[in-house]
Every structure is written in structure tokens, then in C-alpha cells.
């Protein structure tokens, strides 16, 4: 009989590992989703934070882009 073949210690650690990886990805992506959205970019760019090396490029683009508050009044639009 193969009683308990899939419920050994290795399977438990495997599932715990991937659960922690998913939790870590959520903890990283959600704040950057809000940061990108507030900067005027798509919030989906927050998913780039879990891709190695691409996350550094995305942070440089965010840091050196001309981010303006969309709710701030601009002086060149005539008020009617």
C-alpha cells in the first residue's frame, strides 16, 4: 500500500514555501501598484517588481519621469 505517499514532510515544506513566495509577491506588488498609479502610470507596472533586473529599470523610469499630480490645478488651462 502507498498509504500517505503524498503527505510526507517534503510535501508540507513544498506547499509552505510556495505559500510564502506568493505572500511575499503580494507584499511587494501592492505598494508599488499604488505608487505607479499615483505617479500617473498604469498600476499593472507594479507586477514588474517581481521580475529581477526589470524591477530596477522600472524604478529608474519611475524615479526620473515627470510625475505630476493629476488633481493639481494647472495655470495654462483657462478657468471658465
C-alpha positions as CSV (number, residue, x, y, z in Angstrom):
1,X,0.0,0.0,0.0
2,X,1.1,3.5,-0.6
3,X,-0.6,5.0,2.4
4,X,0.3,8.7,2.9
5,X,2.7,8.8,-0.1
6,X,1.9,12.5,-0.8
7,X,1.6,13.7,2.8
8,X,5.2,13.4,3.9
9,X,7.3,16.2,5.3
10,X,8.7,17.2,1.9
11,X,5.2,17.9,0.5
12,X,4.4,20.1,3.5
13,X,7.5,22.2,3.1
14,X,7.0,22.5,-0.6
15,X,3.5,23.9,-0.1
16,X,4.6,26.2,2.7
17,X,7.4,27.5,0.5
18,X,5.1,28.5,-2.3
19,X,2.6,30.0,0.0
20,X,5.3,32.2,1.5
21,X,6.5,33.1,-2.0
22,X,3.0,34.2,-3.0
23,X,2.6,36.2,0.2
24,X,6.0,37.9,-0.5
25,X,5.0,38.8,-4.0
26,X,1.7,40.3,-2.8
27,X,3.5,42.3,-0.2
28,X,5.9,43.7,-2.8
29,X,3.4,44.3,-5.7
30,X,0.6,46.1,-3.8
31,X,2.6,49.1,-2.6
32,X,4.2,49.6,-6.0
33,X,0.8,49.3,-7.7
34,X,-0.3,52.3,-5.7
35,X,2.9,54.2,-6.3
36,X,2.7,53.7,-10.0
37,X,-1.0,54.6,-10.1
38,X,-0.4,57.8,-8.1
39,X,2.5,58.8,-10.5
40,X,0.2,58.5,-13.4
41,X,1.4,55.2,-14.8
42,X,-0.7,52.0,-15.0
43,X,-0.9,50.1,-11.8
44,X,-0.1,46.9,-13.7
45,X,3.5,48.1,-13.8
46,X,3.7,47.1,-10.1
47,X,3.9,43.5,-11.3
48,X,7.3,44.2,-12.8
49,X,8.6,44.5,-9.3
50,X,8.8,40.7,-9.0
51,X,10.9,40.3,-12.2
52,X,14.6,40.5,-11.5
53,X,16.5,43.3,-13.3
54,X,13.3,44.6,-14.9
55,X,12.3,45.9,-11.5
56,X,15.4,48.1,-11.4
57,X,14.6,49.5,-14.8
58,X,11.0,50.2,-13.8
59,X,12.2,52.0,-10.7
60,X,14.6,54.2,-12.7
61,X,11.8,55.1,-15.1
62,X,9.6,56.0,-12.2
63,X,12.3,58.0,-10.4
64,X,13.3,60.1,-13.4
65,X,9.9,60.6,-15.1
66,X,8.0,63.8,-15.0
67,X,5.3,62.8,-12.5
68,X,2.6,65.4,-11.9
69,X,-0.4,65.3,-9.6
70,X,-3.4,64.9,-11.8
71,X,-5.6,66.7,-9.3
72,X,-3.3,69.7,-9.1
73,X,-4.5,72.8,-10.9
74,X,-2.5,73.9,-13.9
75,X,-2.0,77.5,-14.9
76,X,-2.3,77.1,-18.6
77,X,-5.9,75.8,-18.6
78,X,-8.4,78.7,-18.6
79,X,-11.0,78.6,-15.8
80,X,-14.5,79.2,-17.1
